[in-house]
Amino acid sequence: MCIAVPGKLIAIEGDRGKVDIRGNILPVALGIVQAQIGDYLLVHAGCAIAVVNQTEAEELDELYATVEAYES
């Protein structure tokens, strides 16, 4: 199963950006979204696929943390 994870956009360099996902800074392609620094993004396979609000991002992060804890 493939999922998208939420992260906060912290830098933009052309059509690429850097996203903070749980303290990990990862490169991301921004070609299909219009995002600004500070936006929360759903990231799948190194590509930002949607801009979401902070509440949605936090809810998804909590859900994934619950699943991870359950699987441990």
MITI-657254 format. One record per residue: x, y, z of N, C-alpha, C in turn. Coordinates in pm, whole numbers, plus 50000, padded with zeros to 5 digits. Layout:
N
XYZXYZXYZ ...
END
This chain:
72
500844988350000500005000050000500895012450000 500535022049921501265034749914500445045449984 501135053850058500455064850126501225077750105 500545088650127501195101850125501325106350269 502435112850299502675117550435502685132750438 502225138650548502205153250557503565158750601 503875170350549505095177350588504945192250564 505805199950628505755214550616506845219250520 506465227250422507395232650325508245243450391 509565241450390510455250850459511375258450363 511465253950238512315260950140511835257750000 512005267349910511675265549768512885269549686 513255260849592514355263449500513885259649360 513295269149289512745266249157511505257549169 511525246049100510375236949108510595225849210 511575227649297511865218049403511745225249538 511575217549640511485223249773512075213949876 512075218549999512495210350112511335210150210 511015198050255509875196050343510355189750473 509815194750584510095189050715508995178850745 509395166150749508465155450782508975148850909 508325151851021508695146451151510165148951185 510655160651152512035164251183513035159951078 512605152750977513465148850866513265158750752 514355164350701514275173950592514505166350462 513505166450375513555158650253513305167450131 513945164150019513665171449894512325166949838 511655176149771510355172849713510155180649583 509535174149485509175180749361507875188349383 507815200749335506645209249356505875211849227 506125204249123505575207048992504065206848979 503375199449065501915198549047501115206049153 501805213049243501095221049343501605235349340 500775244349384501205258249403501295260249553 502525260349603502735260949747503685272249782 503555276649905504415287049959505085281650085 506215287450120506895283450243505905284750358 505865274450441504945274050554503715265550528 503445262550400502305253950366502575239550409 501505232550438501595218250466501225210750338 502025200750306501865193250182501695178450212 500975171650124501005157050124502065153050024 502985144450067504125140549984504065125549959 504175121749834504205107649795505325105749694 506205096349722507305092749632508125105049589 508355114149683509185125749654508485137049582 507175135949565506395146349495505305151749587 505175164849592504055170849663502815168849577 501775162849634500575160049555499375168449595 499465175149711498355183649755498815192849865 498195204449872498365213649984497205211050080 497505209350208496455207050309496615217350419 495575218750500495705228250611496415221450728 496825229350824497605224350937496845213851016 495555215751034494745206151110494745192551042 494545192450911494565179650837495925172950848 496985180750836498345175250845498575169050983 498175175951087498365170851223497535158351247 496305158051197495455146251214496055134051144 496565136051023497195125050951498445120251023 499245129551072500465125851144500125117651268 499095121651341498665114151460498165100251421 497425099351313496915086551266498075077151231 499065082251157500205073951119500995069751242 501135078651341501845075151464501115064051539 499785064451539498995054051603499205040651533 499195040751402499405028451325500795022851351 501795031651352503175027251379503285021051519 502645027051618502705021951754502025008351762 500935006751690500184994151689501014983051625 501764986451520502554976251449503804972351524 504244980451619505494977551693505314966651794 
END
